[in-house]
Structure formats: C-alpha cells, structure tokens
C-alpha cells in the first residue's frame, strides 16, 4: 500500500531502526511508548487488521506471535502483554495489522 506508514517503514522509505526482522515480520520501537518496553510487531505483508486475515495468512499470524516471544527474550522482558486492536472503536489508529508488545511494568486488568 502506498499510503500506509507501516508499509513505508517496512520498505525502508521511512527510516527507522528495527529491533527484529525476518522475511515475515519487522519489529520497531513505538514512538509513543505506553510502557518501558513498547515494541510494535508488523507483518511485512499488508493486512489492515485481523478481520481481513484469510486462511492462507495462518502462518504469518503465527510468525507474529513467535516473533513477539523472541523480541521479549531479546529485550529481557520476562512478563509482557500482547495487544492487537482491530477496528477504530478498539483503538486501532494505523490500519496495518500490528501487535503491541508491552512490558517492564505491572499491567492492570481490565486493560481498557
């Protein structure tokens, strides 16, 4: 997508430093962190949200969660929360599927 900020980051047209990258996933630090560790995990393939995922995206969705595990280990975060917002009412502001990895502080429940 030509107007998607996350697609531009993944393509390298918007410079950023990735903390983790594979063929399927790119992880970057959130510019507005909500916890001491706040990393966004982006599928390299554009999907607007989980609601648009198809059966052929199953491996990609699994890769996102395995990448989250690896990034948490890399960042030495033992306890963390993974958040996926789907749709504007749920708080999704960038319509490219992404997983928030939040850690480094106690998390309360319910989250929102």
MARBA-435205 format. One line per field, with one value per residue (C-alpha): residue in three letters; chain; x, y, z. Coordinates in Angstrom, 1 decimal. Last residue first. Layout:
% MARBA-435205
type = [ALA,...]
mol = [A,...]
east = [X,...]
north = [Y,...]
up = [Z,...]
% end
This chain:
% MARBA-435205
type = [UNK,UNK,UNK,UNK,UNK,UNK,UNK,UNK,UNK,UNK,UNK,UNK,UNK,UNK,UNK,UNK,UNK,UNK,UNK,UNK,UNK,UNK,UNK,UNK,UNK,UNK,UNK,UNK,UNK,UNK,UNK,UNK,UNK,UNK,UNK,UNK,UNK,UNK,UNK,UNK,UNK,UNK,UNK,UNK,UNK,UNK,UNK,UNK,UNK,UNK,UNK,UNK,UNK,UNK,UNK,UNK,UNK,UNK,UNK,UNK,UNK,UNK,UNK,UNK,UNK,UNK,UNK,UNK,UNK,UNK,UNK,UNK,UNK,UNK,UNK,UNK,UNK,UNK,UNK,UNK,UNK,UNK,UNK,UNK,UNK,UNK,UNK,UNK,UNK,UNK,UNK,UNK,UNK,UNK,UNK,UNK,UNK,UNK,UNK,UNK,UNK,UNK,UNK,UNK,UNK,UNK,UNK,UNK,UNK,UNK,UNK,UNK]
mol = [A,A,A,A,A,A,A,A,A,A,A,A,A,A,A,A,A,A,A,A,A,A,A,A,A,A,A,A,A,A,A,A,A,A,A,A,A,A,A,A,A,A,A,A,A,A,A,A,A,A,A,A,A,A,A,A,A,A,A,A,A,A,A,A,A,A,A,A,A,A,A,A,A,A,A,A,A,A,A,A,A,A,A,A,A,A,A,A,A,A,A,A,A,A,A,A,A,A,A,A,A,A,A,A,A,A,A,A,A,A,A,A]
east = [-9.4,-6.9,-9.2,-6.9,-3.7,-0.2,2.8,5.9,8.7,6.5,4.2,4.4,1.9,0.9,0.3,-2.1,-1.9,-4.7,-2.9,-5.2,-6.7,-8.3,-11.0,-13.6,-11.3,-11.0,-9.0,-6.5,-3.9,-2.3,0.5,1.3,4.6,6.4,10.0,11.3,15.0,14.7,16.0,13.6,10.7,11.7,11.8,8.4,6.9,8.5,6.7,3.4,3.9,5.1,1.8,-0.2,2.0,1.5,-2.3,-2.3,-3.5,-6.7,-7.5,-6.8,-9.0,-10.5,-7.0,-6.4,-5.4,-3.2,0.0,2.7,5.8,3.7,4.4,5.5,5.3,7.6,6.8,9.2,9.1,5.3,2.9,5.5,4.7,7.3,6.8,10.0,10.2,9.6,9.5,7.9,7.7,11.2,12.6,13.4,14.0,14.8,14.2,15.7,13.6,13.8,10.6,11.2,12.7,10.1,9.0,8.7,6.7,4.4,3.9,3.0,0.4,-0.1,1.5,0.0]
north = [-0.7,-3.2,-5.0,-5.6,-3.8,-4.3,-4.1,-2.5,-3.5,-4.9,-4.1,-5.9,-4.2,-6.4,-4.9,-5.2,-2.2,0.2,2.6,4.0,0.8,1.8,-0.9,1.5,2.1,-1.5,-4.4,-3.7,-6.4,-6.3,-8.6,-8.1,-8.8,-10.7,-11.8,-8.8,-9.3,-7.3,-10.3,-12.6,-10.3,-10.0,-13.8,-14.2,-11.4,-13.0,-16.2,-14.3,-12.6,-15.8,-17.5,-14.7,-15.2,-19.0,-18.5,-16.0,-18.5,-18.9,-15.2,-12.2,-9.2,-9.1,-9.4,-5.9,-3.9,-6.7,-5.6,-8.3,-7.5,-8.3,-5.7,-6.2,-3.0,-2.6,-1.0,-1.7,0.9,1.0,3.2,4.2,6.9,6.3,2.6,0.6,-1.5,-5.1,-6.4,-9.7,-12.2,-12.4,-11.7,-8.5,-7.6,-4.3,-2.3,1.1,3.6,5.4,6.0,4.6,1.4,-0.9,-2.0,1.7,2.6,-0.4,0.8,4.3,3.0,5.4,3.3,0.0]
up = [28.6,30.1,32.6,34.3,35.3,33.9,36.1,34.4,32.0,29.3,26.3,23.0,20.6,17.7,14.3,11.4,9.1,9.6,11.9,14.6,16.0,19.4,19.6,18.2,15.2,14.2,15.5,18.3,18.9,22.3,23.7,27.4,29.0,31.7,31.4,29.3,28.6,25.4,23.3,25.2,24.6,20.9,20.5,22.1,19.9,16.8,17.7,17.9,14.6,12.9,14.0,12.2,9.1,9.2,9.3,6.5,3.9,5.9,5.4,7.6,7.0,10.5,11.9,10.6,7.5,6.2,4.4,4.2,6.2,9.3,11.9,15.5,17.5,20.6,23.9,26.7,29.5,28.9,26.9,24.4,21.9,19.1,19.4,19.0,15.8,14.9,11.3,10.4,7.5,6.0,9.4,11.3,14.9,16.7,13.6,13.4,11.5,8.2,6.2,2.7,4.2,2.7,6.2,7.3,4.2,4.7,8.3,7.2,4.7,1.8,-1.0,0.0]
% end
